[in-house]
């Protein structure tokens, strides 16, 4: 078996630490997810942790960045295969329900941002993480649904609406399927309003 290069070994260590951080956070929350616990459950020392991440906030920001970027890539692939608006909205609603079932992502994001705001460390790195995700999803939806967008609507807000319904609310705690149902209603209304606006403009 070929020996791993230094870069491959470090990438493997980082991956295991990120997986451990997610699992530890799922059990103990952000506050209870200590660096010691993350490193120990991944099978590494604290030194290995600090060789890859600056601190606890850094590892969770990178964890969220991977999830946010993964959402944009996943939706681009899923929705790229949809030709009919009704089909696209249905696929997205089902995706929202599946993602919303794992409540840990939304809870982690909110807890991390609140803590950063409290500690006066909230900055461009935090905001850009979610801005890029919202913009990316919004651009996909505007293109695929051929939405007529008028200010203050924008890719940022349209993506944000869908992702906030998926991750940010309490709906998934109250009723199974609620995030997807709300996404279906909102996007359906957006699509119909856009069609009406275009029809009036062409008349």
Secondary structure, DSSP 8 states (H G I E B T S, - for coil): -----HHHHHHHHHHHHHHHHHHHHHHHHHHH--HHHHHHHHT--HHHHHHH-SSHHHHHHHHHHHHHHHHHHHHHHHHHT--SHHHHHHHHHHHHHHHHH-THHHHHHHHHHHHHHHTT---HHHHHHHHHHHHHHHHHHHHHHT----TT--HHHHHHHHHIIIIISSHHHHSTTHHHHHHHHHHHHHHHHHHHHHHHHH-
